[in-house]
Amino acid sequence: MVEKEGAKDSMKKVRVGMIGSGFAAAFHMKSYKQVRGIDVQVIAVTSHNQENAVKFAAEHNIPQVYQSVEELLANPDIDVVDLCVPNHQHATLAIAAARSKKHIICEKPLTGFFEKPSQSNVSDEAYAVRALQEVMKSSDDVFRAVGENEVKFMYAENWVYAPVISKAKRLLWESGGTILDIRAEQSHSGSHAKASKRVETSGGGSLLLLGAHPVAAAIHLKHEEGKRKYGVPIHVKSVSTELGFMRNNLDPWLVADWVDVETWASSILTFTDGTKAIVTASFEVLGGVKNVVEIHTSNSVLKCNMNQNDSLMTYAPDENVFGNEFITEKLATKAGWNYASIDDEWEKGYHHEIQDFMECIVEDREPLSGLPLAREVVEVIYSSYLSAASGSRIEVFSKINS
């Protein structure tokens, strides 16, 4: 259909400023281009690596490259900033954006604790106690800045928006059953990003970097179930967790140059209604990314597989046969039989996430994935770290603003 002359000018506009120009920024840009019914304009970018920022701007036709975050935030034409930066910058930049009266899109996690364990001179348990306390204080600071400045915080948790999760929710609500048991996992062979390898930039390992997704999905499903059945969300009551740490002398197929973060984690979440979720997150798994949520209810079973589905299977005798064409994330080789992602960003919910965020801004409503979910996720994860350090179940006390 041909757009009538002037029709685009009458559309509501959202002007975006990107902070960061790496991996996450690239797939966010793809999603902005898919937004329907809103004229989304990415008008500025800044990054700690100016060379990357210039290349990113040229690739995506972004008109302005700023030397600093402060310059970008001072631009009165920017409606929302998109934080695609290392974890240790999330809370600080979110607060700065809020004070500049900009709406915020923030990649996971909301915040973290970034002090090296070797610098703390305390026991593992005391370190974990302090980490949880500091994370909750940081979360409260973000909540306060967002509320005082009346801006929106949009938590970029794509699992909440993944089409398989959305369909599962419709089936769950139609069935009317009670969610009794959730088993969720994200695992793969490891991140090559330097920032993920050490606590001072990542805030944690597999549980925080990967587990944030399945933890958020489990929490979101129980939140929604509670609101539909009782008018209030069902929250996490307690956690019990084990962690594992990879040794560095393994075969080269797995990323092994970890500094001081866990590479394997499993956590049992108990909700306030007594039901359970088991979350697994590992950097010790070959075969591409594993993104699964299995939901057992009182009258149904749903198995959500975000990728590694078999709608397109490929075979190649040599890994170079398919050239640069994408097969699936974190795949060690394109040789042999593989499961090809048809549209990776769509399957994982990125397009749907950005569509919701843009609509929230123009319609003045809250997102499906917002600050309450972001806060509960980090509280559950850092309570899990305390559980592992203490060898005991930890109560999760905060039940806020959902």
Order of alpha helices (4+ residues) and beta strands (2+ residues): alpha-beta-alpha-beta-alpha-beta-alpha-beta-alpha-beta-alpha-alpha-beta-alpha-beta-alpha-alpha-alpha-beta-beta-beta-beta-beta-beta-beta-alpha-alpha-alpha-beta
